[in-house]
């Protein structure tokens, strides 16, 4: 194992090799665990073993994926809500026409239009519930409403 490290691309990611510019503060083969701060090599992982670093990295990946999945779900719900609102707004002309016809003819067509709007709301709610159960980015990309 090499005991030297260089930072050829900036201070945030080291490259370990026998001809490095700095001594490693701990034995390691993982260049990403080190950064250069004020001319000193700092171990981002406080001296734990490389295996423990790999475990920490894997946990971070899982956390980041979960956060990204939730952000994608949130964005998809927002799209569904926006589309539902647009569909409801597109029925405004029917509401106006139904009011006029009901006033002129004594009918109850306004209730039918309101029922159409309610169907949109219920479908939107069902879509949101389905989105909450999506477990992967692929499922989110494949989702349609």
Beta strands, then each sheet from edge to edge (+ up, - down):
strand 1: 4-6
strand 2: 15-16
strand 3: 22-23
strand 4: 34-37
strand 5: 40-43
sheet 1: 2+ 1- 3+
sheet 2: 4+ 5-
end
